[in-house]
Amino acid sequence: MGYSMAVGDEAGETGFRFGRGSSDYFIYSLVLTTDAERLRDQLNWLRRKLGWTDREEISFNKTSEERRRSFFEGVRPFRFVARSLVVDKRKLKENPPS
């Protein structure tokens, strides 16, 4: 069975100023689901339950282990798949040949 909805987000940025503000990695992740409305409703409920505001980004690197665990337990019953592409920018050339 295929998925009918995909939602994506990125982490890191595309700059090459390593050691001066640029991240070493650029990551793009997709969540694929067949029931986007129920998953979105659950995520909104989890936001309120775990104390995130509606406009606040859910940032796991700033989140306690307990809060992370509660989040993942809250989405466990839902059918979805997550896929991520991780690019180690240090292995890329900043200006590839044309």
GIWOUR-V943475 format. One record per pair of residues at least 4 apart in sequence whose ideal C-beta (glycine too) atoms are under 7 Angstrom apart, sorted by the first residue. I is the first residue (numbers start at 1). J is the second residue. If there is no record, write none. Layout:
I,J / I,J
This chain:
1,34 / 3,32 / 3,33 / 3,34 / 3,81 / 4,34 / 5,33 / 5,36 / 6,30 / 6,32 / 7,30 / 7,31 / 8,28 / 8,29 / 8,30 / 9,29 / 10,26 / 10,27 / 10,28 / 11,27 / 12,23 / 12,25 / 12,26 / 12,27 / 13,22 / 13,23 / 13,26 / 14,26 / 15,22 / 16,22 / 16,89 / 16,94 / 17,21 / 17,22 / 18,22 / 18,24 / 18,90 / 24,88 / 24,89 / 24,90 / 25,86 / 25,87 / 25,88 / 25,89 / 26,87 / 26,89 / 27,84 / 27,85 / 27,86 / 28,84 / 28,85 / 29,82 / 29,83 / 29,84 / 30,83 / 31,80 / 31,82 / 32,80 / 32,81 / 33,39 / 33,79 / 33,80 / 34,79 / 35,39 / 35,79 / 36,40 / 37,41 / 38,42 / 38,78 / 39,43 / 39,78 / 39,80 / 40,44 / 41,45 / 42,46 / 42,74 / 42,75 / 42,78 / 43,47 / 44,48 / 45,49 / 46,50 / 46,71 / 46,74 / 47,52 / 47,54 / 50,67 / 50,70 / 50,71 / 52,56 / 52,58 / 59,63 / 60,68 / 63,67 / 63,68 / 64,68 / 65,69 / 66,70 / 67,71 / 68,72 / 69,73 / 70,74 / 71,75 / 72,76
